[in-house]
Amino acid sequence: MTLSVCARLTHSDFVFDVDVAWPAEGVTVLFGRSGSGKTTLLRLIAGLERPRNARVRFRDENWQDGRHWVPLHRRRIGMVFQEASLFPHLLVRENLLYGYQRIPAAERKVHLDEVVEMLDIGNLIGRNVTQLSGGERQRVALGRALLASPRLLLMDEPLSALDTQTKRDILPYLERLVEQAGVPIVYVTHAPAEVERLADRVVFLQDGHIDRVETLKHTLSRPDSPLFNDEGVVSVIEGKLGQKEHGLMPFHVGEDCFWLSAPVYSEGAGRPQRLRILAKDVGIALYKPESTSLLNILQVTIERIDLARDGHVLLGLRLSGGQNLFTEITAWSRDRLDLRTGLVVYAMIKTVALAE
């Protein structure tokens, strides 16, 4: 079961020409610079663009092919934009139930109490939407979209209008939505951190064309991944949070355990999470240090060694459970320690370098 789009559009000096398909499940992120065609592709899926000779299929349904065209409301798509676009004359409860009340009872997949709990908006129910913060408005917009029981959820840079702290606050709710809603999501963003936290796969666009489609795991295994920005190469590790000990949060990855500095969202204990680690914050030792303040010292195997920037190399390490961890070190350190593929070494990560 896939979602597929084949279309060609020309707008003044911009040519959009794609023929792409991906699994109609999980979270698919459309990623690229401004003007790369992300929003155009999203509008084609929604039925907001209707070029001749375009084809759009969702699972076993033909949404567009030549003259055949299914309008947005019949595609049963939920949409969340940069701005929440709530109805200012309605209370939060009435906004949430706007689409829900128009869906036949037999077709309702989720209900008000479930969405309220999922997005933690019980204290907002009786408020006027003009009294909400930007992050609260987006959570209500997410809830309204879910309560319309969509078969597909489209999100066009839903966090871009929010400040940095509000983005951090709302990301855990998006993760919870992804985990619990069970609705395939197409998510537009140019922020690597959002991709790393949410994506199952990434569709890379450039100048109106598809550059490639690959799983998040695969794109993060490439030293030249477009997701890596000024911070450098990043590792994204999947695991589960445990209960706080000694003021720290254990993050279990198979038999390995990372220790995270508080504050961390402790309500996420026991459910899958992702850990983001900068390659430049990982050191290497040939033998396990015994007398050190570092808590995160893990046995790893060197799988690959790639050239990085001048005088530096990037090591691809494998954790005991098979997940990837990157470290960037100097070429001199590589030679001094005689590091080579297949060698078992110890990765040392500062606790402060770990962020949920």
C-alpha angles and dihedrals in degrees: 000000000000144000110230134182129186116176147134123207132172122203113177102292096353122092118192112194120164140156108179143145135184137171112287093230140081122009120325114188122205104211132184145102123295109287095024093117103260096131092041090057090048092051090051090054091049094048093244090121118053110183120170116260093019120139125202123175129179114195105306096344128096107220097173136007120150108307093354109097132164113207123234098259092053092050087062094223125164117213133198119183137188089272117050093228094202122170104262095203093057131075120243092261091052091048091051093050096044096099095026092064091054094056118088109252092241091057098050109115099180134026137215098261092051094052093043090055094042093054097031094234100135091115090055100053097098097041130104110246090237087069094059129100120235093262093047091050091053092049089052090048089052090050093049091051092050094047090059085068095233122195089212130022120211120195121188108197093311093179101042095095093052128090120249097262093047090051089054090049096050099042093078089055090051089050090051091049091051091050099045109027098070092208121127110246132204108198126190119205143137092203113103092202091061091049092050092050100043115019130104090179138002130222107203115207128191128177094341096312136098110253096185144321118223143150118268090244091055096046092049090052090063116088088210096051113150087226092071110092135169091316089064130224117357133200119213112200123191120216145114133276119236130200120294116271127182089352092303134101118234114221110199119210106175106295092343125088130201121197117222127200116237140279096072128143096267092183086074092067113134098017128096115278138169126237122206118209126178114227091224089061094060122088131190132228128181091215131032109265112234103188108047140113091229112108100186107073113144133177110240140168123233107237102171142003119208134178113255127176121333112311094002137098132199118226120204107211129191121218120217091263093051101258122134127252123181130207129183116210136160120276086235090060090050091054095040092053093038091231117186139160115286094028117131111225140155124261115211118201126182113236090228090057092063119090129175 
